[in-house]
Amino acid sequence: MWKKRLVYSISLIVGMTLVTTIFFQNTIVKGIDEPRISHKVDVIMSTKVSRPGCETTDSCYTPSKITIKQGSLVTWMNEDSAFHSVTSGFYDEPNELFDSGYLDPQQSFTFSFEDIGTYNYFCTLHPWMKGQVIVQLD
């Protein structure tokens, strides 16, 4: 009987470790000194934003404009079935402050905003997709 419980306990621990690893492997955290796992999503790339039209309702990134306190993390989640990116600047003028690279569906990107200011961003694959982060004092 104790052997069954031991095998069950080990299987449960291995299974939970595997699920946790798979869940967190798609979270990319950049722009910070120490790696942190982000659990909160601030901005979503919804389904079908890879097609033109979301810019007319300002819904390519939801919300398209976010205001945060200095030193805060912002996490973007790609909920579309297409690849997207979160790249600082404008489509014709990227500024290389942050760039998620191509995000697979259900992959996220997190960036820490340490300086006060207004940060524009866009998707390198879909130029109509754009958003803005406004960073204010604590």
Buried (B, 14 or more C-beta within 10 A) or exposed (E): EEEEEEEEEEEEEEEEEEEEEEEEEBBBBBBBEEEEEBEEBBBBBBEEBBEEEBBEEEBBBBEBEBEBEEBBBBBBBBBBEBBBBBBBBEBEEBEEBBBBEBBEBEBBBBBBBEEEEEBBBBBBBBEBBBBBBEBEEE
